[in-house]
């Protein structure tokens, strides 16, 4: 998960804990690029679009897909639209608009993982 606000990352992790997922959270694009480059063993990428400093979540997802073209991606944002996801996002990704419920987030993650 790439989320620039640590408390939001913790909240999202709590929302997904019941789904037997192991969540690794980073708060910057640089850290995300480093982790993605070191370990190609991620089942999915959950990424905020607006990361304040550095590149966007769109850029992080495109980088991740260069490393693993089939990596499932879920975008989260309170400032993006479905149209921007379709324009700038990677193919076959999901979008969850902030604020969201645990059920909405869990459903999007299950869909991209092919569990729904």
Protein Blocks (a to p, Z undefined) as FASTA:
>chain_A
ZZfblklmmmmmmmmmmnopacdddfbfklmmmmmmmpccbfbdcddfbgoiacdfklmm
mmmmmmmmmlccddddfkbcfklmmmmmcehiacddddddfklmmmmmmmmnopZZ
